[in-house]
Amino acid sequence: MDDRRVENAERPGEADRLDSWLEAHMEQILKDLAGLVEIDSVAQEPADRTETVANPAPFGEKCREVLDKMLSYGKRDGIETFDHEGYCGSLCVGEGTVEIGIWNHLDVVPAGEGWQYEPFKLSVKDGFLIGRGVQDNKGPAVAVYYVLRYCREQGLLKNIRVRHIFGCQEESGMGDVAHYLSHNPAPAYSFVADCGFPVCCGEKGICHITLKTKEKMEGLCSIQGGTVCNSVPNMATAELISGGEKVDIFAEGIGGHAASPENTINAIGILAKKLKEYPLSEPLEKAVTFLQKAGSGGYGEGIGIACQDEISGRLTCNAGVLFMEEKRIGLMLDIRYPVSMTTGDFLPALKEEAKKAGFEVTERSESKPYYMEKNHPFIGLLMDAWREETGLMREPFVMGGGTYARHIPKAVAFGTGMERDLTALELPAGHGSCHGADEAEALDNLKKAIRIYVKTLQKLDDYVKSHGGEMIN
C-alpha cells in the first residue's frame, strides 16, 4: 500500500473540540459498547426463532434484544429512532432533505472455541477492546452512533439528513437489508461502516456451495469442522473405525475471515491429512483427498478453480463447514470471485473435480459482485476526508468481504477497520481477528474513525449546500 503523506494536511479548528468531547464521553461510549457485546446476537434460522406482532424478532430473541438495546441509546439521548419490524433499526439527525445512509450490523458470528477472554463480555486491556463484535460490527456501530450524537449536539448538519441503519442478519443472508429497502426508500448515497479504510469501491462475488458424497462412507463414524461458511475453521474432528477400533482424530488450525485466507490455516485440511494416515476404503479416500485439497491454500488451486483479475485480485475458496448426514460427508464452500468474472468461469471445473471425488452439488447460492468507479465524486469526497484526517495517500480498493454495500443503491464500504498491532495482548497465533477467537480492536482506531466520519459528513453537507441542496447525480 502507498503510505505517502498528504502535504500540509491539517485538521480543522474544531478538531480539538471533538477530541475533548470524545474524552468526556469515553466512559459512556465503553458502557454502551459493553451493553451490545454482552448479547450473543447470532441470527437464528426460522425453525429456531419466535416472534410476535408486538415485538417482532425475525432473527431470534437475541437479535431482538440487541436491536432494542441500540434503539434505547437513541431514545435516551433524544435522537429520532425507528424500528423496522425487527429487521433493522435506524436513527436520524440533521436538518436537510438529502438523506445520507450509514449502515452497520448488530448480529455476530458464533464465538467458536479457544477464547482466552470471555467472548460476550467487553474486556479492555492496554488500549484494546476484546469481545465478539468489537471489530465486526458492534464497535463500529457505537462509533457511528457517537458521530451522530456529536454532529447533532454541535449543529453541524444543516443541509443533509443522516440515517444510521443497523441490521440483524448481515452475517447469514442479509435479509435485513433486503427487507429495509423493500419497505423504505434508499438514501441518496450510503456508506457501510463494516470494512477497512479508505474506500472499498467494490466487492467480489460470493458463491456458497454445499457438496455431499453420493455414497455412504463406511468406516467413518463422524466428521465435523467449522460453524459458519464465512469463517476459516480453527478446529475439526473425526471418529474412524480402524483395525476394529474407534479412533478419535482432532485437528487445530488458525481461524479468520473466509475472504482473507492469508495468515489462516484451515483445520479441515489438516484433519483430512491426518485421516489419510489410516487405511481407508476407496470412496472414503477419494472424498478425504478432496477435503484436503479444498481445505488447503485458500485460493482454490487444489480443486482447479484458481483465477484472478487486475481490479480485484485472486479468487478465494474457504472450506467453511464440514458435516456428516446419513453417513454421507457434507462440505460447505465459501467462494469469493473477481468482479469481472461470473460463476460460469469456475463452477464447471469445481463440479468436475467434486464428481471425480464422489461429491455432488446439493445447494448453491450467489451474491453478485459490485463495483463503483473509483473516480466517482461521492468516493472522492470520502477519500478527501480520510486523506485529510490521516495524511495518507492510498487509493480506493476492492475486497473479497461481503457487506451491505452490494445490496444498496449508490453505496460503498468505508471503514472503520485500520491496521492494529495486537502484540501487547500476547494472544495465540490467529487470535484477535474479526471472526476468530479473542476478537480485538484498538480503542484509538475507533476514535480515529469517529474523527474521519465527522469530517466526511461535514464535506457531504458542504457539497449539498454548494450545489443548491442537491446531491451528486
Secondary structure as GFF3:
##gff-version 3
##sequence-region A 1 473
A	DSSP	alpha_helix	15	37	.	.	.	ID=ss1
A	DSSP	three_ten_helix	46	48	.	.	.	ID=ss2
A	DSSP	alpha_helix	61	76	.	.	.	ID=ss3
A	DSSP	beta_strand	80	84	.	.	.	ID=ss4
A	DSSP	beta_strand	88	94	.	.	.	ID=ss5
A	DSSP	beta_strand	98	105	.	.	.	ID=ss6
A	DSSP	beta_strand	123	125	.	.	.	ID=ss7
A	DSSP	beta_strand	128	130	.	.	.	ID=ss8
A	DSSP	alpha_helix	138	154	.	.	.	ID=ss9
A	DSSP	beta_strand	160	167	.	.	.	ID=ss10
A	DSSP	three_ten_helix	170	172	.	.	.	ID=ss11
A	DSSP	alpha_helix	175	183	.	.	.	ID=ss12
A	DSSP	beta_strand	189	192	.	.	.	ID=ss13
A	DSSP	beta_strand	195	196	.	.	.	ID=ss14
A	DSSP	beta_strand	199	203	.	.	.	ID=ss15
A	DSSP	beta_strand	205	213	.	.	.	ID=ss16
A	DSSP	beta_strand	220	225	.	.	.	ID=ss17
A	DSSP	beta_strand	231	232	.	.	.	ID=ss18
A	DSSP	beta_strand	235	242	.	.	.	ID=ss19
A	DSSP	beta_strand	245	252	.	.	.	ID=ss20
A	DSSP	beta_strand	256	257	.	.	.	ID=ss21
A	DSSP	alpha_helix	267	275	.	.	.	ID=ss22
A	DSSP	alpha_helix	282	294	.	.	.	ID=ss23
A	DSSP	three_ten_helix	301	303	.	.	.	ID=ss24
A	DSSP	beta_strand	308	309	.	.	.	ID=ss25
A	DSSP	beta_strand	313	314	.	.	.	ID=ss26
A	DSSP	beta_strand	316	325	.	.	.	ID=ss27
A	DSSP	beta_strand	328	337	.	.	.	ID=ss28
A	DSSP	three_ten_helix	343	345	.	.	.	ID=ss29
A	DSSP	alpha_helix	347	356	.	.	.	ID=ss30
A	DSSP	beta_strand	359	367	.	.	.	ID=ss31
A	DSSP	beta_strand	370	371	.	.	.	ID=ss32
A	DSSP	alpha_helix	377	390	.	.	.	ID=ss33
A	DSSP	beta_strand	397	399	.	.	.	ID=ss34
A	DSSP	three_ten_helix	404	407	.	.	.	ID=ss35
A	DSSP	beta_strand	411	414	.	.	.	ID=ss36
A	DSSP	beta_strand	416	417	.	.	.	ID=ss37
A	DSSP	three_ten_helix	423	425	.	.	.	ID=ss38
A	DSSP	beta_strand	440	442	.	.	.	ID=ss39
A	DSSP	alpha_helix	443	466	.	.	.	ID=ss40
###
